[in-house]
């Protein structure tokens, strides 16, 4: 290696490790990540739900914790488990509060834990990523499309899969499905889960523009276009708005968009035109500027 290369290498590592280099990301309170429906923090014990995001945050000095609840269960049951994990995180970290970042259903059960399970004094901020805050018409179609007499059979089969393969304990897929329908969320959940004045709430939506980068999202994206308009494959842009709406993530101009999986860097971090780790680092930096 020549002298110039050695110098550049030394400068690089000095910038990485020099005191204060990561100061803009060092939030006052730890970040706690809450995953969405149908998954866990370690999907089937193999795939990391949040991809490389936690590692990217830690590399810039952010204290980050990952929670994991049943993939399929009621909002309340998930909230109870989530609350207990947050209390454990507070005890282990010595922090007074946490900053919650939730994705998909994780935005709802974390809100429930704050408003109804006594976490209000333990949370500084709640960041919602592609959360179904007005429910999902896709969930309406699925739950109402299955004949009532088959609900038990279908629910039992899904529960078995999640118990045996995903590791859920006593899953309840039917409750999970109904809990994200528009009627339940708008007319029951939201009125009984108000925001807490002392907590900063913000949200982002994701949007697939002319196709879903994740193959699994392509068909539901097309269905959702007809049901609710602009969406990420599972949640519409309008439904994702909660608190201070910060905008829509739709990836670079050359990308088909940012879908429900891309926005958390899922599937090996292959997110064309969208840098998921940087997005979450920017969230941390913004929370830092807000004193959180």
VOGU-815431 format. One record per residue (C-alpha): residue number from 1; residue in three letters; x, y, z. Coordinates in nm, 3 decimals. Example, Ala and Ser with C-alpha at 12.3 -4.5 7.8 and 13.67 -1.06 7.14 Angstrom:
VOGU-815431
    n  res       px       py       pz
    1  ALA    1.230   -0.450    0.780
    2  SER    1.367   -0.106    0.714
end
This chain:
VOGU-815431
    n  res       px       py       pz
    1  UNK    0.000    0.000    0.000
    2  UNK    0.150    0.338   -0.100
    3  UNK    0.184    0.641    0.129
    4  UNK   -0.128    0.815   -0.009
    5  UNK   -0.344    0.506    0.050
    6  UNK   -0.209    0.469    0.403
    7  UNK   -0.287    0.832    0.476
    8  UNK   -0.643    0.804    0.345
    9  UNK   -0.699    0.487    0.549
   10  UNK   -0.572    0.655    0.864
   11  UNK   -0.795    0.958    0.809
   12  UNK   -1.097    0.732    0.752
   13  UNK   -1.052    0.538    1.075
   14  UNK   -0.973    0.854    1.269
   15  UNK   -1.303    1.004    1.152
   16  UNK   -1.490    0.689    1.246
   17  UNK   -1.354    0.666    1.598
   18  UNK   -1.265    1.025    1.688
   19  UNK   -1.460    1.169    1.986
   20  UNK   -1.779    1.342    1.877
   21  UNK   -1.781    1.193    1.527
   22  UNK   -2.118    1.032    1.593
   23  UNK   -2.256    1.300    1.822
   24  UNK   -2.544    1.392    1.594
   25  UNK   -2.692    1.041    1.623
   26  UNK   -2.649    0.995    1.998
   27  UNK   -3.009    1.028    2.115
   28  UNK   -3.085    1.117    2.473
   29  UNK   -3.297    0.804    2.515
   30  UNK   -3.248    0.455    2.367
   31  UNK   -3.435    0.353    2.053
   32  UNK   -3.672    0.058    2.084
   33  UNK   -3.786   -0.116    1.764
   34  UNK   -4.133   -0.277    1.743
   35  UNK   -4.191   -0.512    1.449
   36  UNK   -4.512   -0.569    1.258
   37  UNK   -4.776   -0.835    1.202
   38  UNK   -4.696   -1.185    1.081
   39  UNK   -4.333   -1.182    1.189
   40  UNK   -4.094   -1.164    1.481
   41  UNK   -3.760   -0.996    1.535
   42  UNK   -3.595   -1.309    1.392
   43  UNK   -3.832   -1.444    1.128
   44  UNK   -3.852   -1.824    1.152
   45  UNK   -3.528   -1.803    1.348
   46  UNK   -3.340   -1.714    1.028
   47  UNK   -3.405   -1.365    0.887
   48  UNK   -3.360   -1.042    1.080
   49  UNK   -3.681   -0.838    1.054
   50  UNK   -3.492   -0.509    1.064
   51  UNK   -3.213   -0.620    0.831
   52  UNK   -2.891   -0.424    0.883
   53  UNK   -3.065   -0.125    1.042
   54  UNK   -2.981   -0.201    1.410
   55  UNK   -2.615   -0.262    1.329
   56  UNK   -2.598    0.061    1.127
   57  UNK   -2.747    0.255    1.419
   58  UNK   -2.507    0.102    1.668
   59  UNK   -2.208    0.186    1.448
   60  UNK   -2.290    0.555    1.479
   61  UNK   -2.335    0.539    1.855
   62  UNK   -2.709    0.488    1.890
   63  UNK   -2.826    0.270    2.177
   64  UNK   -3.086    0.046    2.015
   65  UNK   -3.298   -0.245    2.140
   66  UNK   -3.513   -0.489    1.944
   67  UNK   -3.836   -0.625    2.087
   68  UNK   -4.017   -0.936    1.967
   69  UNK   -4.379   -1.040    2.020
   70  UNK   -4.609   -1.298    1.861
   71  UNK   -4.639   -1.257    1.488
   72  UNK   -5.010   -1.331    1.506
   73  UNK   -5.202   -1.211    1.809
   74  UNK   -5.442   -0.942    1.923
   75  UNK   -5.319   -0.585    1.954
   76  UNK   -5.370   -0.599    2.330
   77  UNK   -5.179   -0.925    2.377
   78  UNK   -4.886   -0.793    2.175
   79  UNK   -4.897   -0.466    2.371
   80  UNK   -4.873   -0.649    2.704
   81  UNK   -4.565   -0.842    2.589
   82  UNK   -4.413   -0.528    2.438
   83  UNK   -4.466   -0.329    2.758
   84  UNK   -4.290   -0.593    2.968
   85  UNK   -3.993   -0.591    2.732
   86  UNK   -3.970   -0.211    2.743
   87  UNK   -3.963   -0.223    3.123
   88  UNK   -3.680   -0.476    3.104
   89  UNK   -3.494   -0.249    2.861
   90  UNK   -3.532    0.048    3.094
   91  UNK   -3.401   -0.155    3.385
   92  UNK   -3.103   -0.287    3.187
   93  UNK   -3.011    0.048    3.027
   94  UNK   -3.072    0.269    3.328
   95  UNK   -3.262    0.510    3.104
   96  UNK   -3.567    0.701    3.226
   97  UNK   -3.748    0.680    2.892
   98  UNK   -3.723    0.531    2.543
   99  UNK   -3.789    0.644    2.187
  100  UNK   -4.016    0.390    2.017
  101  UNK   -3.995    0.321    1.643
  102  UNK   -4.274    0.094    1.525
  103  UNK   -4.342   -0.057    1.185
  104  UNK   -4.682   -0.174    1.058
  105  UNK   -4.882   -0.336    1.342
  106  UNK   -4.594   -0.245    1.573
  107  UNK   -4.716    0.113    1.557
  108  UNK   -5.056    0.012    1.697
  109  UNK   -4.960   -0.224    1.978
  110  UNK   -4.690    0.018    2.094
  111  UNK   -4.947    0.300    2.098
  112  UNK   -5.178    0.078    2.302
  113  UNK   -4.902    0.004    2.552
  114  UNK   -4.839    0.375    2.594
  115  UNK   -5.200    0.488    2.632
  116  UNK   -5.356    0.193    2.810
  117  UNK   -5.086   -0.010    2.984
  118  UNK   -4.899    0.255    3.182
  119  UNK   -4.599    0.328    2.956
  120  UNK   -4.689    0.695    2.907
  121  UNK   -4.428    0.815    3.157
  122  UNK   -4.163    0.586    3.009
  123  UNK   -4.177    0.706    2.648
  124  UNK   -4.028    1.025    2.501
  125  UNK   -4.135    0.977    2.139
  126  UNK   -4.332    0.743    1.914
  127  UNK   -4.222    0.712    1.550
  128  UNK   -4.460    0.532    1.317
  129  UNK   -4.335    0.371    0.997
  130  UNK   -4.610    0.257    0.755
  131  UNK   -4.860    0.199    1.033
  132  UNK   -5.230    0.119    0.965
  133  UNK   -5.369    0.395    1.186
  134  UNK   -5.699    0.393    0.999
  135  UNK   -5.702    0.019    0.949
  136  UNK   -5.661   -0.163    0.619
  137  UNK   -5.926   -0.229    0.357
  138  UNK   -5.718   -0.527    0.248
  139  UNK   -5.776   -0.670    0.597
  140  UNK   -6.147   -0.592    0.556
  141  UNK   -6.154   -0.785    0.230
  142  UNK   -5.973   -1.085    0.375
  143  UNK   -6.162   -1.107    0.705
  144  UNK   -6.504   -1.047    0.552
  145  UNK   -6.427   -1.261    0.248
  146  UNK   -6.382   -1.580    0.446
  147  UNK   -6.720   -1.738    0.530
  148  UNK   -6.794   -1.723    0.902
  149  UNK   -6.815   -2.100    0.935
  150  UNK   -6.458   -2.130    0.804
  151  UNK   -6.303   -1.870    1.035
  152  UNK   -6.222   -2.123    1.304
  153  UNK   -6.072   -2.369    1.057
  154  UNK   -5.858   -2.112    0.876
  155  UNK   -5.755   -1.941    1.200
  156  UNK   -5.659   -2.272    1.357
  157  UNK   -5.443   -2.364    1.059
  158  UNK   -5.261   -2.031    1.064
  159  UNK   -5.212   -2.056    1.440
  160  UNK   -5.054   -2.398    1.397
  161  UNK   -4.809   -2.267    1.140
  162  UNK   -4.710   -1.974    1.360
  163  UNK   -4.670   -2.191    1.666
  164  UNK   -4.464   -2.461    1.494
  165  UNK   -4.258   -2.259    1.247
  166  UNK   -4.251   -1.901    1.374
  167  UNK   -4.231   -1.984    1.742
  168  UNK   -4.542   -1.794    1.857
  169  UNK   -4.684   -1.886    2.196
  170  UNK   -5.063   -1.931    2.184
  171  UNK   -5.108   -1.722    1.866
  172  UNK   -5.447   -1.578    1.772
  173  UNK   -5.450   -1.499    1.400
  174  UNK   -5.821   -1.422    1.387
  175  UNK   -5.793   -1.156    1.657
  176  UNK   -5.494   -1.010    1.475
  177  UNK   -5.682   -0.995    1.147
  178  UNK   -5.990   -0.828    1.292
  179  UNK   -5.780   -0.582    1.494
  180  UNK   -5.643   -0.416    1.179
  181  UNK   -5.975   -0.384    0.996
  182  UNK   -6.098   -0.031    0.935
  183  UNK   -6.403   -0.052    1.160
  184  UNK   -6.209   -0.181    1.461
  185  UNK   -5.920    0.065    1.424
  186  UNK   -6.125    0.375    1.345
  187  UNK   -6.427    0.324    1.567
  188  UNK   -6.286    0.131    1.861
  189  UNK   -5.906    0.136    1.880
  190  UNK   -5.833    0.502    1.803
  191  UNK   -6.104    0.653    2.031
  192  UNK   -5.973    0.439    2.317
  193  UNK   -5.604    0.493    2.243
  194  UNK   -5.549    0.869    2.245
  195  UNK   -5.207    1.028    2.209
  196  UNK   -5.034    1.142    2.527
  197  UNK   -4.966    1.516    2.526
  198  UNK   -4.614    1.487    2.667
  199  UNK   -4.501    1.242    2.399
  200  UNK   -4.383    1.345    2.052
  201  UNK   -4.567    1.145    1.783
  202  UNK   -4.450    1.140    1.422
  203  UNK   -4.508    0.920    1.118
  204  UNK   -4.387    0.827    0.770
  205  UNK   -4.562    0.645    0.488
  206  UNK   -4.411    0.423    0.219
  207  UNK   -4.527    0.421   -0.141
  208  UNK   -4.480    0.189   -0.437
  209  UNK   -4.500    0.412   -0.744
  210  UNK   -4.527    0.183   -1.045
  211  UNK   -4.462   -0.152   -0.884
  212  UNK   -4.358   -0.314   -0.559
  213  UNK   -3.982   -0.385   -0.542
  214  UNK   -4.054   -0.685   -0.315
  215  UNK   -4.219   -0.959   -0.521
  216  UNK   -4.443   -1.058   -0.230
  217  UNK   -4.597   -0.710   -0.227
  218  UNK   -4.687   -0.683   -0.596
  219  UNK   -5.034   -0.844   -0.588
  220  UNK   -5.152   -0.679   -0.263
  221  UNK   -5.019   -0.345   -0.393
  222  UNK   -5.237   -0.375   -0.702
  223  UNK   -5.540   -0.471   -0.491
  224  UNK   -5.477   -0.183   -0.252
  225  UNK   -5.454    0.064   -0.542
  226  UNK   -5.819   -0.004   -0.615
  227  UNK   -5.922   -0.009   -0.250
  228  UNK   -5.735    0.287   -0.102
  229  UNK   -5.514    0.447   -0.364
  230  UNK   -5.143    0.513   -0.307
  231  UNK   -4.997    0.245   -0.082
  232  UNK   -4.693    0.033    0.000
  233  UNK   -4.850   -0.306   -0.063
  234  UNK   -5.026   -0.339    0.271
  235  UNK   -5.088    0.009    0.417
  236  UNK   -5.218    0.314    0.232
  237  UNK   -5.043    0.650    0.252
  238  UNK   -5.350    0.804    0.418
  239  UNK   -5.374    0.532    0.681
  240  UNK   -5.006    0.572    0.768
  241  UNK   -5.050    0.932    0.883
  242  UNK   -5.038    0.983    1.259
  243  UNK   -4.920    1.271    1.474
  244  UNK   -4.668    1.490    1.293
  245  UNK   -4.671    1.342    0.942
  246  UNK   -4.318    1.371    0.807
  247  UNK   -4.375    1.254    0.450
  248  UNK   -4.368    0.966    0.204
  249  UNK   -4.072    0.741    0.133
  250  UNK   -4.091    0.636   -0.233
  251  UNK   -3.724    0.575   -0.322
  252  UNK   -3.525    0.731   -0.605
  253  UNK   -3.676    0.836   -0.936
  254  UNK   -3.550    0.522   -1.110
  255  UNK   -3.696    0.285   -0.850
  256  UNK   -4.048    0.137   -0.870
  257  UNK   -4.092    0.269   -0.517
  258  UNK   -4.053    0.184   -0.152
  259  UNK   -4.287   -0.089   -0.032
  260  UNK   -4.389   -0.224    0.308
  261  UNK   -4.085   -0.452    0.329
  262  UNK   -3.825   -0.218    0.176
  263  UNK   -3.884    0.047    0.439
  264  UNK   -3.745   -0.183    0.709
  265  UNK   -3.464   -0.313    0.490
  266  UNK   -3.611   -0.662    0.477
  267  UNK   -3.495   -0.935    0.239
  268  UNK   -3.119   -0.892    0.264
  269  UNK   -3.140   -0.516    0.243
  270  UNK   -3.211   -0.514   -0.130
  271  UNK   -3.400   -0.186   -0.156
  272  UNK   -3.345   -0.027   -0.500
  273  UNK   -3.311    0.349   -0.469
  274  UNK   -3.378    0.352   -0.095
  275  UNK   -3.115    0.340    0.180
  276  UNK   -3.302    0.194    0.477
  277  UNK   -3.014    0.217    0.731
  278  UNK   -2.956    0.583    0.643
  279  UNK   -3.328    0.657    0.678
  280  UNK   -3.324    0.529    1.036
  281  UNK   -3.000    0.708    1.114
  282  UNK   -3.168    1.027    0.995
  283  UNK   -3.459    0.956    1.229
  284  UNK   -3.213    0.922    1.517
  285  UNK   -3.038    1.246    1.420
  286  UNK   -3.372    1.429    1.411
  287  UNK   -3.473    1.294    1.752
  288  UNK   -3.135    1.410    1.882
  289  UNK   -3.202    1.766    1.762
  290  UNK   -3.536    1.756    1.946
  291  UNK   -3.361    1.668    2.270
  292  UNK   -3.500    1.316    2.267
end
